[in-house]
Amino acid sequence: MVKRVFLSLVGDADGDNGHDAASRTLIERSYTQLRDDIVEGRLAPGEKLRVEHLRARYQVGAGTLREAITRLVSDALVVAEGQRGFRVAPMALADLEDLTQLRLHIEIEALRQSIRHGDAPWRAQLQQAYDELSAFEQPIQPQRRPHWEQCNVRFHEALIAACASPWTMKVLRLLSRHSERYRRYAIDLPDSHRDVHAEHRQIFEAAMAGQEARAALALEAHIRATPDLLAQAEAHGAGGF
């Protein structure tokens, strides 16, 4: 009798684990879809997130959506409004300037450390990331921009991969996700005359040559380009989120 009960309990536990795994998969998928829709502007800055409407859009239950939205609150891509629900985080030049300053402070030092400690495997990884990125940004075509963004993230992560700080990487990934919301607007600006590939090439060549100061200056100019372009556009009445 004890044996039968024990086997029954084990079977129930396995079933529960399978259910939990499926639930986690649904939450992860919903989180990714919501995050991408926010970053791409399909869910507009400040837009109310109504669970009853989103259920049909993403084909998941209310509980799954709330879990996904809660994760996005932790990422600062969604704002909780007490008992009134949730909204997509707003966008503003002041916010961009704030995250840009933080990104500059962290990423430039990480690049310096990475160049100092980078070895042959690091240079090989950086070369591969640069080659993949180059194939998608000469020029950046609107229909290929999502894939370019993936390559762009991999290139920037490869640059700092030898700094040996997992927390630095985690923080920069979050900042990069927020920066991507603004890059989407900057890339679509007419007559920006920005050569993103030339910017990346300058950073890459300096890093590969071990020229720490030159690489740091090139990275700073590259990161500052997006907020500067958007500030100019707003001043001329061509910006706005």
Sequence and secondary structure as in RCSB ss.txt:
>XXXX:A:sequence
MVKRVFLSLVGDADGDNGHDAASRTLIERSYTQLRDDIVEGRLAPGEKLRVEHLRARYQVGAGTLREAITRLVSD
ALVVAEGQRGFRVAPMALADLEDLTQLRLHIEIEALRQSIRHGDAPWRAQLQQAYDELSAFEQPIQPQRRPHWEQ
CNVRFHEALIAACASPWTMKVLRLLSRHSERYRRYAIDLPDSHRDVHAEHRQIFEAAMAGQEARAALALEAHIRA
TPDLLAQAEAHGAGGF
>XXXX:A:secstr
 HHHHHHHHHHHHHHHHHHHHHHHHHHHHHHHHHHHHHHTTSS TT EE HHHHHHHHT  HHHHHHHHHHHHHT
TSEEE GGG EEE    HHHHHHHHHHHHHHHHHHHHHHHHH  HHHHHHHHHHHHHHHTT TT  GGGHHHHHH
HHHHHHHHHTGGG  HHHHHHHHHHHHHHHHHHHHHHT TT    HHHHHHHHHHHHHTT HHHHHHHHHHHHHH
HHHHHHHHHHTT    
